[in-house]
């Protein structure tokens, strides 16, 4: 309960301050999108960092050197918890947006901050809407903004049950001609989801695997890209399970 209260403090303050900061970032964005990005990223990532500290998580980061520098990348990860987003935002360099389900766009304040952070909203109602999101992602990647996706489409129930990856979103990387960085995430659900609504200290491992350079792949390799990225992540997750 104490950890939950500690987390609630910075989150509550952030949403209260949003009454002032969201209009402010909108006004600043009229004159400088770069300034708006810097302010938004600073406020959100620092809040997430405070949440990370308050949760008491023992975070082990591996493979940071595998993240290509000075260019956008497509991060592809398994998904277990809301903390997957919180922790990765507190680690990774700017700018970066996550792909979220369209329903989140209906949540006031949260949706506005996500748009500030270049997040994408996936509408699965029709193939046309899904294709529209991919095109938006390609535009962001080409402009230097990294995208983080969870191709399982939903949160898994355990670390050893990674669902098949939906390959559509991975096409963003090929169309934008940028690397894919597979991300293996272990044990984030132990922080919150496993004992909802309480927060528990947990050992989490996040590994950024060797980047996949699509220009170096053959036609047949690209055909099975989603499967191969899935296998890379799954093997790392299973390997890390022995250490937790």
Protein Blocks (a to p, Z undefined) as FASTA:
>chain_A
ZZmmmmmmmmmmmmmmmmmmmmmmmmmmmmomklmmmmmmmmmmmmmmmmmmmnopacdd
ehklmpcghiacddddddfbfklmmmmmmmmccdddddddfklmmpghklmmmmmnopac
ddfkbmklmmmmmmmmmmmmmnopacdddfkopacfbfklcccddfklmmmmmmnopacd
ddddehklmmmmmmccbdcdddddddddddddfklpcfklmmmmmmmmmmmmmmmmmmmm
mmZZ
